[in-house]
Amino acid sequence: MNQQRVSNTKGFLCMLGLSVLLFLLGIWAAWQIESGGHILTGMNNSVPWGFSLTLATFLLVAASGVLNVASLSSVFGKQDYKPLASFSCLLALALLAGGLFTLMLDLGRPGQVFLALTRFNWTSVFSINIVIYAVFFGLVGLYLLFTCFAPQSGGASVLGFVSFLWRLVMTTGSGCVFAVLAGRSAMHSALLLPLFIALSLSLGLAMYIISLHKAQFAAQRPFFATCTDELTGRMRTLLAVLVSITCYMVLALHLIGLNSPALREFERFALCTGGIFPTLLWGGFGLIGTAIPLILLLLPQFRACNCWLLAAAIGVTLGSLALMYVLVIAPQVYPVELFPGKIVTDAFYGQTASYSATALEWLVGLCGLGLAGIVMLLGIRIVPVLPASTLDNK
Amino acid sequence: MNTLLPSLSRRNFLRGAACSLLFAHGGVSGIGQALANIAQTRWGLVVDTRLCSAECAVCVNACAREHALQSYGRPSTDAQWIRKVRLTDKSTGLINHLPVMCQHCADAQCVRVCPTRASHRRADGLVLVNHHLCIGCRYCMMACPYKARGFVHEKVEKPAAHSPRGMGTVEGCTLCSHRIDAGRKPACVEACAKAGRGAMLFGNLNDPVDPIAKRVVAFDTTALRPELLTDPGVRYQGVNP
């Protein structure tokens, strides 16, 4: 198998420059918030977690999902995917680093983050997740080395299998951050965990496709030069299946909510009356993230050109971000029912809270994406993760 | 040995040892007794909503004064540890007014989720935040079923000496732990009594002869969101028709 490094092409430098710019802008924004306070964000005492945390969670879920390709080769024995496994590992590490960095910048006191590493609270999902993320870094890092330098060894298969199990643990941990919150009825659902896993699978594959295109652009090679038509065909089918599963999980979550008297009002809010949330759910996730990608992936007339696969992947990514926004923000905005059977007349408790992300929050969120881009681009420059051609494997 | 302790005779040594043993025994048993007392204490509040009116906000104002909480005219981000709430019963139309603050739960969700153990529960039942350990992740705010925690969104000017606050950390009602430690009542309870309302009763919920414990036993007091079984230390009287 012939793996390649990327040289300093114009495309590579252009992508790296863009990533560094995003990263630096994010650092600047975080500094502004650190010195001026969170008053510079749209967050408030009703909505303590805003867009930055949504993007951080989005990246963490995607980090687990991009390992799909590596898992397909080492766990499920799909040899076509083997040359793409190293890039899958690198991307997982890059996205995890980006997500965790954004999470850190979003803290009220990012400078004190070491306290979270030294004072574990084993009843806290946050603390447990720190361990899960650290193990993921170690496992996938080792797996990357094996896939690059000893792909045929038994170690690669063992690490592939363990990483596959661990990514499920990691996505479950990310989902648990929200699902364990008994006080937030709209989040407190066991269904959130399989939904997060399904979302990570579809979003991960979509982001893998986009990143592969980005890497090809950096290497100044044609789009999908590394993929055979057969392989892109399989990716289409797989992405369509995963998008359908995610859609099914979202439907199940809302159907159960609609049939629960305690959650019916919230469902009405999220699906119909909640302003931006129904728009994001129906338009963002339903239309852009599910319906259009499924059309692009399944109809034969869109199979001729790989650009439709890329378009579908972009749609799935944007739709997943919209869904994540609804899952994280809507339950915070919706009023808490302090006394069941009573109407609370108070701006803080009784009314829908307002939240809109400021430009600084966007920059902090995108900082993680910038860091993921830097890690990915430096990775493909230093480590031979991109296959010269998948045909080499045959 | 002699060079290190030149003046220590056998008699003096034995006398000193005896004194030390006596002191240690008395000290340890004294500390033990004090700890046992604390463990038996659970500070709490009962709010008689029938005595709480719409126009009165003395508890809110007293809290702000006591802890030097500034208002910038931005209600969604301003520090406010007590909020007055109006409840209307959907079926009977009964209206209640009541203050909502940290409920000092026995099974505090904020303590459970805090990654640095900055949120902690004292032996006497008070749920507090150690601002030195708080990293500002706001997970406790998400976990609190009563939205009783607040985040310090802006720089704190002139904080009260007994009430440390810091930008980027989470805070909430301490039930005036500094006053309780000095044998006084929380500022809101004191202000409510001074205003002639007497709607707030403070005391030890675990002491059967304490008036608060008697009232909890004698009357049908309600906890906020009782279905969550967090066992709040703040109870409300007169909410149910």
Interface residues (C-beta under 8 A of the other chain):
Chain A: E34 G37 H38 I39 M43 N44 N45 S46 P48 W49 L107 G108 R109 P110 Q112 V113 L115 A116 R119 F120 N121 T123 S124 V125 F126 S127 I130 V177 V180 L181 A182 G183 R184 Q332 V336 E337 L338 F339 P340 G341 K342 I343 V344 T345 D346 A347 F348 Y349 G350 A353 S354
Chain B: R74 P75 S76 T77 R83 K84 V85 R86 L87 T88 D89 K90 S91 N96 V100 Q109 R112 V113 C114 P115 T116 R117 A118 L133 C134 I135 G136 C137 R138 Y139 M141 M142 A143 C144 P145 Y146 K147 R149 G150 F151 V152 H153 E154 K155 G166 M167 G168 T169 V170 T222 L224 R225 E227 L228 V239
